[in-house]
Amino acid sequence: MNEAGYCRTRIKDLKSRFVKDPKFRKEYERVNKEYLLVDALMQARTKAKLTQAELAQRLGTIRSTIARLEGGRVSPSFTTLHRYAEATGTRLTISFVPKDC
């Protein structure tokens, strides 16, 4: 308990408790995969030293479109991902790996 009288729970402890629930685990795995894509998009833009507005201009769109992509609120097409990669000076690669990796 802290000074204000509240109990603190670490995220790590919550996750280990919730991951035992099959429904939670399934949803967590689904969301985690989406997060990996969002993270890759933001890293590519950041490494290219571009703002969302600058990237949007390169793609011929508006900043809010980039924000939706990077916020995980849309599922981008292969074409969109390819254009995003070109605009950030990166190369899009997709691979299939065994599930146990």
Contacts in CASP RR format, 6 or more apart in sequence:
PFRMAT RR
TARGET T0000
AUTHOR 0000-0000-0000
METHOD contacts of the structure
MODEL  1
MNEAGYCRTRIKDLKSRFVKDPKFRKEYERVNKEYLLVDALMQARTKAKL
TQAELAQRLGTIRSTIARLEGGRVSPSFTTLHRYAEATGTRLTISFVPKD
C
1 7 0 8 1.000
1 8 0 8 1.000
2 8 0 8 1.000
15 28 0 8 1.000
18 24 0 8 1.000
18 28 0 8 1.000
19 25 0 8 1.000
19 28 0 8 1.000
34 72 0 8 1.000
37 72 0 8 1.000
37 76 0 8 1.000
38 69 0 8 1.000
38 70 0 8 1.000
38 71 0 8 1.000
38 72 0 8 1.000
41 69 0 8 1.000
41 70 0 8 1.000
41 84 0 8 1.000
42 70 0 8 1.000
44 84 0 8 1.000
44 85 0 8 1.000
44 88 0 8 1.000
44 89 0 8 1.000
44 90 0 8 1.000
45 52 0 8 1.000
45 55 0 8 1.000
45 66 0 8 1.000
45 70 0 8 1.000
45 88 0 8 1.000
47 88 0 8 1.000
47 90 0 8 1.000
48 55 0 8 1.000
48 87 0 8 1.000
48 88 0 8 1.000
48 89 0 8 1.000
48 90 0 8 1.000
50 58 0 8 1.000
50 87 0 8 1.000
50 88 0 8 1.000
52 63 0 8 1.000
52 66 0 8 1.000
52 67 0 8 1.000
52 70 0 8 1.000
53 63 0 8 1.000
53 66 0 8 1.000
55 66 0 8 1.000
55 84 0 8 1.000
55 87 0 8 1.000
55 88 0 8 1.000
56 62 0 8 1.000
56 63 0 8 1.000
56 65 0 8 1.000
56 66 0 8 1.000
58 87 0 8 1.000
59 65 0 8 1.000
59 66 0 8 1.000
59 83 0 8 1.000
59 84 0 8 1.000
59 87 0 8 1.000
68 74 0 8 1.000
69 76 0 8 1.000
69 80 0 8 1.000
69 84 0 8 1.000
76 84 0 8 1.000
81 92 0 8 1.000
82 92 0 8 1.000
84 92 0 8 1.000
85 91 0 8 1.000
85 92 0 8 1.000
END
